[in-house]
């Protein structure tokens, strides 16, 4: 298996776990700290961007790289 596909699967896992933790009723330390520092809406937005969107972009990039490397064989 190509290393980029492994990275993409891991990044997808991180996105899934982050979304589940974000939608959970219990707030986690990082989210609470960000909400205290930045306010509720900005804290949620920054947490979502840093914990969900960035890993999702990495997953997309690594999936594309992995598929292209497998397709060139």
C-alpha positions in Angstrom: 0.0 0.0 0.0 1.2 3.5 -0.9 2.4 5.6 2.1 0.2 8.5 0.9 -2.9 6.4 1.1 -1.9 5.4 4.6 -1.5 9.1 5.5 -4.9 9.8 3.9 -6.6 7.1 5.9 -5.1 8.4 9.1 -6.1 12.0 8.3 -9.7 10.8 7.6 -9.7 9.0 11.0 -8.5 12.2 12.7 -11.4 14.1 11.0 -13.9 11.5 12.1 -12.7 11.5 15.7 -12.6 15.3 15.8 -16.1 15.6 14.5 -17.4 13.1 17.0 -15.7 15.0 19.8 -17.0 18.3 18.6 -20.5 17.1 18.4 -20.3 15.3 21.8 -22.2 16.8 24.8 -19.0 16.9 26.9 -16.6 19.8 26.1 -12.9 18.9 25.9 -10.1 21.0 27.3 -8.9 22.5 24.1 -12.4 23.6 23.0 -13.1 25.1 26.4 -9.8 27.0 26.4 -10.3 28.3 22.9 -13.8 29.5 23.8 -12.5 31.3 26.9 -9.8 33.0 25.0 -11.5 33.8 21.7 -15.2 33.9 22.7 -17.8 31.3 21.9 -18.3 31.7 18.1 -14.7 32.4 17.3 -13.4 29.7 19.6 -15.7 27.1 17.9 -14.7 28.3 14.5 -11.0 28.2 15.2 -11.4 24.7 16.8 -13.3 23.5 13.8 -10.8 24.9 11.4 -7.7 23.5 13.2 -9.2 20.1 14.3 -11.4 19.3 11.3 -10.8 21.3 8.2 -7.0 21.1 8.2 -6.8 17.3 8.6 -9.6 17.1 6.0 -7.4 19.0 3.5 -4.5 16.8 4.3 -6.6 13.7 3.7 -7.8 15.1 0.4 -4.2 15.9 -0.7 -2.8 12.5 0.3 -5.7 10.6 -1.2 -5.1 12.4 -4.5 -1.3 11.8 -4.3 -1.9 8.1 -3.4 -4.4 7.5 -6.2 -2.1 9.2 -8.7 0.9 7.1 -7.6 -1.1 3.9 -7.8 -2.5 4.9 -11.2 0.9 5.5 -12.7 2.0 1.8 -12.2 
